[in-house]
Amino acid sequence: MAWLERHWQHTTLVGLLFYPLSIVYRVVVALRRLLYRIGVFPAARLPVPVIIVGNITVGGTGKTPVVLWLANFLQERGRRPGIVSRGYRGIKTAPTAVAAASDPVMCGDEPVLLAQRSGVPVWIGADRAAAATALLAANPQCDIIISDDGLQHYRLARDAEIAVIDGARGLGNGHFLPAGPLREPAERLADVDAIVVNISQSAAVALQANAPATFAMVLQSRGFHNLLNPQHTAAPEHFQSRQVHAVAGIGNPQHFFAQLQRLGLMFTAHSFPDHHAFRPTDLAFPGADFVIMTEKDAVKCRSFATELYWALRVDAEIDPVFGELVLAKLGK
C-alpha cells in the first residue's frame, strides 16, 4: 500500500489504471450511505450523545490527538466521556475493555495509547455500536461517547461529526480508492459539524465554500519519556551530539520527523508502515546512542524496551471554541 500512497498526491499513470475501480468504490459508498439514510440499514441510537472523530481519507490525519483533546475538554466541563474504537490491527473484534497495560497486539496500538493518556473508559469492537453499549453497561457514569474514527461506520448513530484533515496532504489527488486516498467524496465535508486541520506541517488545504467551521490543530512537544523508565524525562538537549535514530510507523512519518527537526535534533530517519508491529530487530541500529519514536509506536515497543528507547509526547492545541461548538451541537 505504501508504494500506492506515493501516487495519491497527484494524478499519475498508476492512479489512472486504478480509476475504473475507484468509480465502482464510489458507487458502493454512495449506495451504502443512502441505505442508512433512508432506514434500510438501521443505525443504533445510544442513550447518550455520540461524537464521531474521523476522516474521509486513508491514512493518519491526527484523529487520536483530537480525541484526547476532546476527552480532556469534556472532563474539564464536568462531563464523563467514554471512548470507543475499532481497534485496528488488533486481534480482538468483540467488544473489549482496554486498559493502559493492555496488549496492543490484541487491542490495537491507538486504543492502548488512548487508555494510557485519556483517563476515561476505552472499549474496542468491530461493531462500534456494540462496543459503546458494552462500555455504557460497564461504566454507567459515562454521559458522552467519543468514537475514534468511524465517520463511515453509519451503524452507530451520531450527534456530532468531526472530520480531521492532514494539512500537509489535504485530500490528495481528489480521487477515490484505489486511484486516490478518498473514502468518501469531498462534498461529505459539508455535512460534518466541524473540520480540524492538522497544521504540524504547513500546507494549503482546499475546502469547499460551504465547509463548516474549521479549526487549526498544532501538535506541541511535551518532552521525551524513556520507555524503560517512564518517569525519566528529557529535553531535546539531552540528545545533542549523539547518534540518534528516529523511527515512525504512523500514517505520515514526515510529521514526526519534521517535529524532531524543529526541536533541533539531528538523526537518521526510519519510516515503517502505519501500525507496524515492531520487533527488536527493527530497532537494532549499530552504534545508536538513542532510538526515538512516537507515542503510538512506543506502545508496541515497551515489552522489549531498553534504556536507549525514548518517545516524544505531544499534545494537541486547538481553539477552545471548537469544544464549545461541539457542546452546543449536543445541546448541552
Disulfide bonds with the S-S distance in Angstrom:
none
